[in-house]
Amino acid sequence: MIIYDKDRIQRMEMAEQAESWFRKRLISSEEYVHLRSMYVGGYTDPKLLPRVGHFIFASLIVWSALGILLLAIGAGGVKACGGMAFVYGLALYGAAGMYLKENKHYRSGITHAMLFFALLCIFAGLTVMITGDQGDPVMWMVYLPASIGLVFTSIRFISSFFALLAWMCFAAFVILLLFRMGAIGKAIAPFLMMALSGGLYVFLRKKKAVKEWMLWSRLLDVLEAAAVFTF
């Protein structure tokens, strides 16, 4: 299901672990060089600052391209623009996967920007196609499919960022649903969110002990912290 090659990811993580051991002086320089030579061939994993710069740069390009397309089809009305955004998002999502496979990037700012705006266009376009320019109350229902799409993306691309967005979208869906129920919904909202956060925390703690979920360990850590924060 994941888009990455598991062997490459594991080699890259072992190389990172060797570097961490070397910095802590747990292994000698000779052992460090030997371990690095054993686990070469992984993905390119940019540092935080270049990753942020790549994200901003790619966002400008993606957003500009969408603006040109919307200007070209603007005369067709609001729903036509929504349809264009939806199709653009689907194309961008596919292009992000192709870019990652071709360039062998891991946690790339460019890929994250493409995926973020792809999902934004898909669900914003879907909302506009459903509601038009009337601001229909059904708009809040988009949060549920958005959270499902974000969960799928976070698992497929091993992304803590999209996992956190998925939990935020789901929490927003639950809260808005309860608030539409009136005074009773508002009264039980805090307790239900505590129960959901607690359930998520217990689920994540169990998954962290499962070997098959080791690739998503960072993702689970971020979600665990979010569950504690929303408890």
C-alpha positions in Angstrom: 0.0 0.0 0.0 2.8 2.4 0.7 4.5 4.2 -2.2 8.0 3.7 -0.9 10.2 0.7 -1.2 10.4 -0.8 2.3 13.9 -2.1 2.0 15.2 1.4 1.0 13.4 3.0 4.0 14.8 0.5 6.4 18.4 1.0 5.0 18.0 4.8 5.3 16.7 4.5 8.9 19.6 2.2 9.8 22.0 4.7 8.4 20.3 7.5 10.5 20.6 5.3 13.6 24.3 4.7 13.0 24.8 8.5 12.7 22.9 9.0 16.0 25.1 6.4 17.7 28.2 8.0 16.3 27.2 11.5 17.6 26.6 10.0 21.0 30.0 8.3 20.8 28.5 4.8 21.2 30.5 3.6 18.2 33.9 4.4 16.7 34.4 6.3 13.5 35.5 3.0 11.8 32.3 1.3 12.9 30.3 4.3 11.7 31.9 4.2 8.3 31.3 0.5 8.0 27.6 0.8 9.0 27.1 3.6 6.5 28.6 1.6 3.7 26.3 -1.3 4.6 23.1 0.7 4.4 23.7 3.0 1.4 21.1 3.2 -1.4 18.1 4.6 0.5 16.0 7.7 -0.3 17.1 11.3 -0.3 15.8 12.8 3.0 16.2 16.6 3.0 16.8 18.5 6.2 14.1 20.6 7.8 15.1 24.0 6.4 15.5 22.9 2.7 12.3 20.9 3.1 10.4 24.1 4.1 12.0 26.0 1.3 11.0 23.4 -1.2 7.4 23.3 0.2 7.1 27.1 -0.2 8.6 27.1 -3.7 6.4 24.2 -4.9 3.3 25.8 -3.3 3.8 29.0 -5.3 4.1 27.0 -8.6 1.1 24.8 -7.9 -1.1 27.7 -6.7 -0.2 29.8 -9.7 -1.0 27.0 -12.1 -4.4 26.6 -10.5 -5.1 30.3 -10.6 -4.4 30.4 -14.4 -6.8 27.4 -14.9 -9.5 29.1 -12.8 -9.2 32.3 -14.7 -9.5 30.4 -18.0 -12.7 28.7 -16.9 -14.1 31.4 -14.6 -16.9 32.4 -17.1 -18.4 28.9 -16.6 -19.6 29.7 -13.1 -18.8 28.7 -9.5 -19.6 25.0 -10.0 -17.4 24.8 -13.1 -14.5 26.3 -11.1 -15.2 23.7 -8.5 -15.1 20.9 -11.1 -11.8 22.2 -12.5 -10.3 22.4 -9.0 -11.4 18.8 -8.4 -9.9 17.4 -11.6 -6.7 19.5 -11.0 -6.4 18.0 -7.5 -6.7 14.4 -8.8 -4.0 15.1 -11.5 -1.7 16.7 -8.9 -2.1 13.8 -6.5 -1.1 11.4 -9.3 1.8 13.7 -10.3 3.1 13.7 -6.7 3.4 10.0 -6.6 5.2 9.9 -10.0 7.6 12.7 -8.9 8.5 10.8 -5.7 9.2 7.5 -7.5 11.3 9.2 -10.2 13.4 11.3 -7.7 13.4 8.9 -4.8 12.7 11.6 -2.2 11.5 10.8 1.3 9.6 13.5 3.3 10.2 15.9 0.5 8.8 19.5 0.8 7.9 19.4 -2.9 5.9 16.1 -2.6 4.2 17.4 0.6 3.2 20.7 -1.2 1.8 18.8 -4.2 -0.2 16.4 -1.9 -1.4 19.2 0.3 -2.8 21.3 -2.5 -4.0 18.2 -4.3 -6.2 17.2 -1.3 -7.2 20.8 -0.8 -8.3 21.2 -4.4 -10.1 17.8 -4.4 -12.2 18.5 -1.3 -12.7 22.2 -1.9 -13.8 21.5 -5.4 -16.1 18.8 -4.1 -17.6 21.2 -1.6 -18.1 23.9 -4.3 -19.8 21.4 -6.7 -22.2 20.3 -3.9 -23.0 23.7 -2.4 -22.4 26.2 -5.3 -22.4 29.7 -4.0 -25.3 29.3 -1.6 -23.2 28.3 1.4 -25.3 25.2 2.0 -25.1 23.8 5.5 -24.0 20.4 4.0 -20.5 21.9 3.6 -19.4 20.7 7.0 -19.9 17.1 5.9 -16.8 17.4 3.6 -14.7 17.1 6.8 -15.4 13.4 7.1 -14.3 12.3 3.6 -11.4 14.7 3.9 -10.2 13.0 7.0 -10.5 9.6 5.3 -8.5 10.9 2.3 -5.9 12.3 4.7 -5.6 9.0 6.6 -5.0 7.1 3.3 -2.4 9.7 2.2 -0.6 9.6 5.6 -0.3 5.8 5.5 0.7 5.6 1.8 3.3 8.4 2.0 4.3 7.7 5.7 3.5 11.4 6.5 3.0 12.6 10.1 1.9 16.0 8.7 -1.2 14.4 6.9 -1.9 12.2 9.8 -2.2 15.2 12.1 -4.4 17.0 9.5 -6.6 13.8 9.4 -7.2 13.9 13.2 -7.9 17.6 13.1 -10.5 17.1 10.3 -12.2 14.3 12.1 -12.3 16.2 15.3 -13.8 19.2 13.4 -16.4 16.9 11.8 -17.4 15.5 15.2 -17.6 18.9 16.9 -19.6 20.5 14.1 -22.0 17.5 14.0 -22.6 17.7 17.8 -23.1 21.5 17.6 -25.8 21.0 15.0 -27.6 18.9 17.5 -28.2 21.9 19.7 -27.7 22.2 23.5 -27.4 18.5 24.1 -24.7 18.1 21.5 -22.8 21.0 22.9 -23.0 19.5 26.4 -21.7 16.1 25.4 -19.0 17.4 22.9 -16.2 17.7 25.5 -16.8 14.3 26.9 -17.1 12.6 23.5 -13.8 14.2 22.3 -12.1 13.0 25.5 -13.4 9.5 24.8 -12.3 9.6 21.2 -8.9 11.0 22.1 -8.5 8.3 24.8 -9.5 5.6 22.4 -7.0 6.8 19.8 -4.2 6.9 22.4 -4.9 3.3 23.5 -5.1 2.2 19.8 -1.8 3.9 19.0 0.0 2.4 22.0 -1.0 -1.0 20.9 0.1 -0.4 17.3 3.5 0.9 18.3 4.3 -2.6 19.8 3.5 -4.3 16.4 6.5 -4.9 14.2 4.6 -4.3 11.0 3.9 -0.7 12.1 7.6 0.3 12.7 7.7 2.2 9.4 5.0 4.5 10.7 6.6 5.0 14.2 7.1 8.8 13.8 3.5 9.1 12.5 2.2 7.2 15.6 4.3 9.4 17.9 2.8 12.6 16.4 -0.8 11.3 16.6 -0.2 10.1 20.1 0.9 13.6 21.1 -2.2 15.1 19.3 -4.5 12.6 21.2 -3.0 13.7 24.5 -3.5 17.4 23.6 -7.1 16.9 22.6 -8.0 14.7 25.6 
